[in-house]
Amino acid sequence: MTHIKIDEGLFLVIGGSFPRCNTLVAIDEEVVVIDPGCNVEDLRALLQQNDLTLRNIDTVILSHIHPDHITHTMRLNRLSNCRIAANEVTAPLFDDKEKMKEFLGFRKGHPVRKLWEQLVNSKMYGALDEGHVDEVLRDGDKFDLGNITLQMLYTPGHLPDHMCIEILESNIVYGSDIDLTEFGPYYGHPNSSISDFKESIHKLQHNNYKALISGHLKEPIIEDYKTALSAYQRQFDIREDMVLAAIMGGAISIPEITMNPIIYPSLANPVFLQFESWMIEHHVESLLTNGLLEKDNSGKIRCP
């Protein structure tokens, strides 16, 4: 199964887990593709079944700047001359890939930057292509396609620019990287935020949708999404407990905590070690803020 029909004119191409993502396609008075990170041939096949081609795409909408969600954007733009739409935080990052890299924590001179670029170019080739956003979207903006209306919903935390997209007539929300996977929430960049992530989850829990569409699950339509969101959010507490246990066991720094992986099962890849380190940093900062940890004058982390 490479795609599913969600509602009339609304489809999802199954991309699955990182380094791909699920791609939402709306076929109405316009053809709109949201987060083109799936296999592009699967997208082509879906369009062909609806007597369309990649050249018929009118608009690509990006939920946020992560490479797995923007992979084929410029390829589709070159084929169809489609417009590109993104929110006001994502847009300048897409327009300037150096700003994008800095936003994601990989400034010039960062020791892992080249390895991260190699990962992107090998697994998400095209994500770093230069391009330009044609339409800037804001929280609450609506995209009227005729019989389908898309509404932007800011949900920061995963990244500051992350947004979900509501399909109003179907009363369904595309959750993008609030993806309800077993892995749990991802906040592996310096500007990610655990508190903002929790607030975004809270926002979704208090909206009454028929279902949430995951950006990464292979079975992506979750009707009991409120229960799933609660389980998803518990991963924050589980990881926090593991960080505390590591410190109580003698770890006094981020590198010592990450010697025994908490987020990823293996840290053989330096890029994933960097992601793990940033996520652990967020937990340590949260624990320090809440008075559950303290730092001594030499910077060592310890329990009070």
N, C-alpha and C positions, 0 to 999 in steps of 0.2 A: 504494500500500500504506500503510494507516494503522495497522495493527497486525499482530503476528505471534503465533502460538502457540508458546510455549517448551516447555511440558510440559503434562501433564494439569492443567487448572485454572489454568494460569499463562500470562499474556499480557503483551505489551509494546505499549503505544501509542506510535508513533513521533512524537516531538516534534521531534527533530533538534537543531540547533545553537542556541546562545544567540540570542534571549531565551526560547527554549522548551527543554524537556528531555524525554527519554523517560520514560514513566510505566509502572511495573510494576503489574500488577493480578493479584491472587490471588482466585480464585473457588472457595470451599470451603464449610465450615460457616459461615464469615464471608466477606464481600466486603471485601478490603483493597486500598487504593490507595496506592502508594508514590510520593512526589514528583509531585504533580498539576500539572505544568508543561506538559503537552501541550495541544493544542487540545481544549477541553472537549467539542466536538461529536464529535470522534473517540472520546473516552472514552465518550460517550453511545451511539455506534453500536456499539462493542464490547459494552457491557452489554446493549443491545437484542438483539444476536445470541445472547446467552445468557439471554434472557427476563428481563432485569433492567433497572432504571432507575437513574439517579443517586440516587434516594431509597433504594435498597437498599444503598448503601455503609454498612458498619458502622464502618470505621476508616480513617483516613488516617495513614500513617507518613511522617515527614520525615527525610531523611538528613542535612540540615544547613540552615542558615538562609538560604542564598542565595535572592534573590527569584524566580529562574527555577524553583526547585524547590518553592516554597511557593505559587505564584501562585493557584491555584483553591481552596486549602484552606478558606477561610472560606465561599466560595460553596457548596462541597459540604457543609460543616457546616450551613449555613442550610437547604439542601434536604433533607438526610437526618438531621440531628441526630447525625451520626457522631461518634465520639470521635476525638480527635487525639492521636497519640503521637509523642514526640520524645525525644532523649537529654537527659541532665541538663545539658548545656551549652546546647543549642538551646532547651530549654523556656522558661527565663526570658527569652530574647531574643524568642521568638515572643509571649510574654505581654506584653511591653513593647516596642513598636516603637521607642521612643526609645533603649532599651538596644541594640536591634538595630542602629540607625544608628551608634551610638558604637562598637559591636563591629566594624562594617565600616569604621570610620575616618572616618565622616561625622558628627562631633560638631557641635553647634550652633556656628554661626559659621564652619564650614569653607567656604572659597570655592567649592567645587564641589558642596556638599551639595544646593542647590536644583536644579541641573542633573541630579544623580544621581536625585533624587526624581522629576523630570520624566521621565527615562528609564524608571524603574520604573513610573510610573503610565501611561505611554504604551504600553510594550511588555509589561509584566507586571502589568496592572491587577488589583488585589485583593491583591497581595503585602503591602501595608502596612496592610490591614484589621486592626482590633483583634480579638484572639481569645484563646483559652486552651487550653493543653495539658492533656489529661485524664489521660494516663499517661506517666510519666517512665521512659525506658529506659536501661539501662546496658550497658557492654561485656559481651558474652556472654549477655545476656538472650535468651530464646526466646519466640517468638510462635507458639503452637500453634493452627492453624486446622482441625485434623482430619487431613486427609491431607497437608497442607503445613505445614512448620515453618520459620519465619524466625528467623535468629539475627543479633544485632547485632554488628558488628565495627568497633571504633574504628580509624579511619585518618586521624589529623590531619595537617596540613601545608597542604593546600589552604585550609582554615580549621581552627581548633582544635576545632570541633565536628563535623567531617566524619566520617561513618561509612559503611561498606559494609554490605550486607545479604546474608547467606548463605541460600540455599534448600537446606536440608539433604538432603531426599529426592532432589532433582535434582542435587545436588553442583555447583551453579552459584552464582556470586556477582554481585550487582548492584554494579557499581563506582562508581555515581553519577558524581562529578566526577574520579575517576581514570578518565578517559573514553577514553584512547588515541586522541585526535584528532590530526590533523596539526599543529594549533596547538601541542600539547604541554601540559605542566603549567601550571596557572594558580595564582598565589600573589600576587594583586594587592591585598592588604590589609596594614595595619601588623602584624597579629598572625598572618599566614600565616608558614610556616616551610619553607625549603628542606630543612633537615636532617630535620625531621619528615616531610615529604613523601617524601623518599628512603627513610626507614625504613618508611613505610606501603607503598610500592611493594615493598620488600624482603619485607615480611610477606606480601603477596599472591603474590609469586614463589615463596615457600616453602610455599604451600598448593597442594594438587593438586586443582584443580577441573576439571570437564569443560569449562567455558567461563566467560568473564567477560562480563557485560552492560554495555555502555557507556551512560552517561547522556546522550550526545549524538550518537553516530554514527547515521547513517541505516541502515547495515547493522551492527546493534549487537551481534551474537553473535560473540564472538571466541574460537575454540577454542585457537589457538596464542597464548594471552594472555601467556605468559612471554616469548616473543620480542618481542611487541608492547610489553610493559612495559619491556624493555631499551632498545628504540628510543625509547620515550617518555621514559625517564629521561635518555637522552643529550642531550636538549634543554637540560637544566641546564648541561651542559658546553659545548655550542655557544654558548649565551647568555653564559656566563661568559667564554669566549674573546673574544666580541664586545665585552663590557664592557672587558676588558683592552686590546683593540686600540684602542678609543676613547680610553682614557686614555694609551696609548702614542702615540696620534696627537695628543695635546695637550689633551684634555678634562680639566678639573680639578674638576668638580662634577657632581652628578646632573642639573641642567638642561642642562649642556653635553653630557652623554652622550646624553640623550633628544632632542637636536636632530636626530639621525639615528636614527630608530626601530629598536629591536632586537626588541621583542616584537610590536608591531602595525605593519602596513604603512603606516598613515596615522594621524596624531595631530591631525586636524582637530577631533575632538570632545574638549572639555576633560575629560570623564569618563574617556575611554580614555587620555588623557595622564596623568591621575592614577593609573590602574591601572598604566600603564607605569612611572611614577616609583617607585611602591611596589615593583614587581618588581625594578627596577634597584637600589633601596636594599638589598633583601635580598641581591642579588649582591655589592654593594660591601661590605656588612657581613661576608659570608662570606669574601671575599677579604682583608679587613683581619684577620679572625680567624685566617686561615691564613697570614698574613705575606706575601701576594702583593701587597698594597697597603699604603700608609701615608698618614697625614695629617700635614701640617706644622702649625705653631702657628697658622696662619691658617685651618685647616680645609680647605686644598686637598688633593685626592686625587692621589697620584702613585705610580709604581712605585718600590720601594726602590732 
